[in-house]
Amino acid sequence: MASIFTKIISGEIPAYKIAEDENFFAFLDISPLEEGHTLVVPKLEVDYIFDLEDDLLAKLHLFSKKVAKAIDASVDCKRVGVAVVGLEVPHAHIHLIPLHKDAINFAQVRKSFSKKELEQLANKIASKVIL
């Protein structure tokens, strides 16, 4: 059965897309820790990030870097943090989270934004991605 991320990539489930290439897809987290919290996933459905082939894993990080630079240029933050936690969805993914403090706290209360705010933010970040 396809993961929720595979369904997002295929367009079965809508998402606030940030960037896409032949191997990867980046989109806003709809339950973000911070404004601009983005998920980057390989299009290939692999459960555990360290089961990705070396070349694909390296390219995932390089793609994520481009997205992180666009997030950093789009939202007020000290820098963009990276987290791989990986148990909530059986599809490898990276969290790119704008940081205002020293740590990422997944137990904190999630932020809420309107559809219009998410659309505007996704467009703003997407416009700054250089693939």
N, C-alpha and C positions, 0 to 999 in steps of 0.2 A: 504494500500500500504506500502511495506517495506521501512524503512528509508535507507538512503545511508549507515549508519553504519551497518545495518542488511545485506545489500548487500556486504559490505566489509567482514563481519564475514563469510558469506556463500561462499565467493570466487568469487562472480559475478563481483565484482570490485576489482582490484588489490590494495594491500597496502604493506607498508614496516613494516611487523609484528615484534614486539618486544617480546611479550609474549602472551600466551594463556593457559587457563585452562578450566574446564567444565563450568564455569560461566562468565568468563571475557575475553576480547580481548584488547590488547594494540598495538598501531601502531603509526608510525611517522605522524605528521601533515604535509601535503604536501604544506601548506602555513604557515610556522612556524614563530613565533615571534623571536625565537632563535634556534640555532643549537641544536637538541635533543628534541625539543618541541614534546611531545607525548600525544596522546589521549587514555584514558582508558574508555572502555564502557562495560556495562553488556551485555551478549548475549541476555538476555530477553529484548525485545523492550518495554521500558517504557519511556514516554515522559519526565516526571518531576522527577528529581533525588529523591525528597522527597516523591514520591509516591512508591518508592521501599520498599519492606518489610524490616523491621529493620535488620534482619539477613543478607540479601543480601547487604544492604547499608553498614553495618559494614565490610563485606567481601570485598566489592568494595574498601574501603579505605585501608584495609590490603594488598590487591593485588597491589593497587597503590603505597603503601609504598615500596614494593619490586621492582617495576619498577623504582620508583624515586631513590632508592639507586643505581640501575644499571646506570641510567642516570648520577647521580652525579659522579660515578666512571669512566664514559666514556667521559664526556665533561668538559672543563674548565669552572667552574662557582663557584659562592660563595655558592649557595645552589639551590635546586629545589623548585620552587614555585608551589602552587596549586590554580587552579581557576575553579569555576563552574559558567558558564554564561548562557548556556542552551537554548537560543532562536533560534539560527541559524540552529540547526538540532533537530527535534522532537524525540530525543533518548537521554536518560540520559548519560552524559559523564563528565569526569574530564580532565582538561588540566594540564599536568605536564610540567613546563616551567623552563629551566635553568635560573637562575637570575645572573645578573651582577650589578644590581642597586637594590634599595629598593622596586621598584614597578613593577607590570605587566601592560603594556600599550597596550591594544588591538587596539588602534588607530594608533600605530606606523606602519611604512612601514614593510611589511613582507619580510623575507629573501628568497633567492632563491638558490636552490642547484640542481645539476645535478642528474639524475637517479643513476649514479654510486656512487656519494657521499652519496645519501640517502641509497642505498643498503649497502654500507660499514658501515655507521653509524648505521643502524638498526642491522646489524650483530654484530657490536662491543657492542652495548648496550645489545642485546639479549644474548650474551655470558656471560654477567655479572649478568643476572637475576637468582636469586635463588628462585624457587617456592617451 
